[in-house]
Amino acid sequence: MGKIAFIFPGQGSQAVGMGQDVYASNPASKQIFLDADAALGFALSDLIFQGPEEELKKTFHTQPALLTTSIALYEAFKIHGVRADYVAGHSLGEYSALVAAGVLSFTDAVKTVRLRGEFMEKAVPSGQGAMAAVLGAERGALAELCARLSKDVGVVELANINCPGQIVVSGTKEGVQALVEQGKEIGAKRVIPLEVSGPFHSSLMKPAAGQLSAELQKITLHSPSIPVVANVTAEPVQEPNRIRALLVEQVYSPVLWEDTIVWLIAQGVDTFIEIGSGTVLAGLVKKVDKTVRIVSINSKEAIENYQANDETRV
């Protein structure tokens, strides 16, 4: 019998109005939004449901908003009694996975990711960092080009290894611009600059990681009830202090998403359930392996329409 992984999205999946239908229809989901508002001391739920989009797109708002929506949808999805064999999340989504696995409380998580967003936003002065999506390049060749440009022009590093043919790079404005210009030389089909507020998952984020480390020391982490596959290693992490260390490293290290999905499939996972706004992760998983079952739980309707098939244990 195949195994199931719950996966949780990160930044880029946000949308004004996300989660509003489960807020209105599920008491446990509504409580998550109310708990977020209380923990942060302002009406995050109003910003999620009403916008404006420009405010929601600010990193320090996006991160708690996505975490809250994912956990609210997770609470509503519990009606089906589906048990995950593994959980994982893309970048910020790792915090949703850790809440689902009982490693940290939702309240601690939402406060922490709000601060994480603030630290990341302030780590590099506005306009000095950049990110770009590289399509069609081979990972090794891209890593070599990044190393050369980092030496000669300015820092540019692999940030998100998303799926075959899609890697995001991150670094200084100059380093990323040079990669945009030279990407074709290593076989990239396209290099697309991204609209982001900073060079996430690059070594330029180390100041933010240091601040996050201090905050993570203040909260209690428990051993996971479900194996959590970490972004930094693409392997399960069990020990609370190790989880804490990897969350700090994650801020300035590449997200090994493709490796994570490959590892999960190798363990026998054949059903991936994406829980949160949008369908970004479903698209990435499909590019890794077209044969696995992928379900996006991103609305009340998706939860109602969910069908447990033969491969899904209930």
Secondary structure as the mmCIF struct_conf table of DSSP 4:
data_model
#
loop_
_struct_conf.conf_type_id
_struct_conf.id
_struct_conf.beg_label_comp_id
_struct_conf.beg_label_asym_id
_struct_conf.beg_label_seq_id
_struct_conf.end_label_comp_id
_struct_conf.end_label_asym_id
_struct_conf.end_label_seq_id
STRN STRN1 LYS A 3 PHE A 8
TURN_TY1_P TURN_TY1_P1 GLN A 11 GLY A 12
TURN_TY1_P TURN_TY1_P2 VAL A 16 GLY A 19
HELX_RH_AL_P HELX_RH_AL_P1 GLN A 20 SER A 25
HELX_RH_AL_P HELX_RH_AL_P2 PRO A 27 LEU A 40
TURN_TY1_P TURN_TY1_P3 GLY A 41 GLY A 41
BEND BEND1 PHE A 42 PHE A 42
HELX_RH_AL_P HELX_RH_AL_P3 LEU A 44 GLN A 50
HELX_RH_AL_P HELX_RH_AL_P4 GLU A 53 LEU A 56
TURN_TY1_P TURN_TY1_P4 LYS A 57 LYS A 57
BEND BEND2 LYS A 58 LYS A 58
HELX_RH_AL_P HELX_RH_AL_P5 THR A 59 PHE A 77
HELX_RH_3T_P HELX_RH_3T_P1 LYS A 78 HIS A 80
BEND BEND3 ASP A 85 ASP A 85
STRN STRN2 TYR A 86 GLY A 89
BEND BEND4 HIS A 90 HIS A 90
TURN_TY1_P TURN_TY1_P5 SER A 91 LEU A 92
HELX_RH_AL_P HELX_RH_AL_P6 GLY A 93 ALA A 100
TURN_TY1_P TURN_TY1_P6 ALA A 101 GLY A 102
BEND BEND5 VAL A 103 LEU A 104
HELX_RH_AL_P HELX_RH_AL_P7 PHE A 106 ALA A 123
BEND BEND6 VAL A 124 VAL A 124
TURN_TY1_P TURN_TY1_P7 SER A 126 GLY A 127
BEND BEND7 GLN A 128 GLN A 128
STRN STRN3 GLY A 129 LEU A 135
BEND BEND8 GLY A 136 GLY A 136
HELX_RH_AL_P HELX_RH_AL_P8 ARG A 139 ASP A 152
TURN_TY1_P TURN_TY1_P8 VAL A 153 VAL A 153
BEND BEND9 GLY A 154 GLY A 154
STRN STRN4 VAL A 156 CYS A 163
TURN_TY1_P TURN_TY1_P9 PRO A 164 GLY A 165
STRN STRN5 GLN A 166 THR A 172
HELX_RH_AL_P HELX_RH_AL_P9 LYS A 173 GLN A 182
HELX_RH_3T_P HELX_RH_3T_P2 GLY A 183 ILE A 186
TURN_TY1_P TURN_TY1_P10 GLY A 187 GLY A 187
BEND BEND10 LYS A 189 LYS A 189
STRN STRN6 ARG A 190 PRO A 193
BEND BEND11 SER A 197 GLY A 198
TURN_TY1_P TURN_TY1_P11 PHE A 200 HIS A 201
BEND BEND12 SER A 202 SER A 202
HELX_RH_3T_P HELX_RH_3T_P3 SER A 203 MET A 205
HELX_RH_AL_P HELX_RH_AL_P10 LYS A 206 LEU A 216
TURN_TY1_P TURN_TY1_P12 GLN A 217 LYS A 218
BEND BEND13 ILE A 219 ILE A 219
BEND BEND14 SER A 225 ILE A 226
STRN STRN7 VAL A 228 VAL A 229
TURN_TY1_P TURN_TY1_P13 ASN A 231 THR A 233
BEND BEND15 ALA A 234 GLU A 235
STRN STRN8 PRO A 236 VAL A 237
HELX_RH_AL_P HELX_RH_AL_P11 PRO A 240 GLN A 250
TURN_TY1_P TURN_TY1_P14 VAL A 251 TYR A 252
BEND BEND16 SER A 253 SER A 253
STRN STRN9 VAL A 255 VAL A 255
HELX_RH_AL_P HELX_RH_AL_P12 TRP A 257 ALA A 266
TURN_TY1_P TURN_TY1_P15 GLN A 267 GLY A 268
STRN STRN10 VAL A 269 ILE A 275
BEND BEND17 GLY A 276 THR A 279
HELX_RH_AL_P HELX_RH_AL_P13 VAL A 280 VAL A 288
TURN_TY1_P TURN_TY1_P16 LYS A 290 THR A 291
BEND BEND18 VAL A 292 VAL A 292
STRN STRN11 ARG A 293 ILE A 297
BEND BEND19 SER A 299 SER A 299
HELX_RH_AL_P HELX_RH_AL_P14 LYS A 300 ASN A 305
TURN_TY1_P TURN_TY1_P17 ASP A 310 GLU A 311
BEND BEND20 THR A 312 THR A 312
#
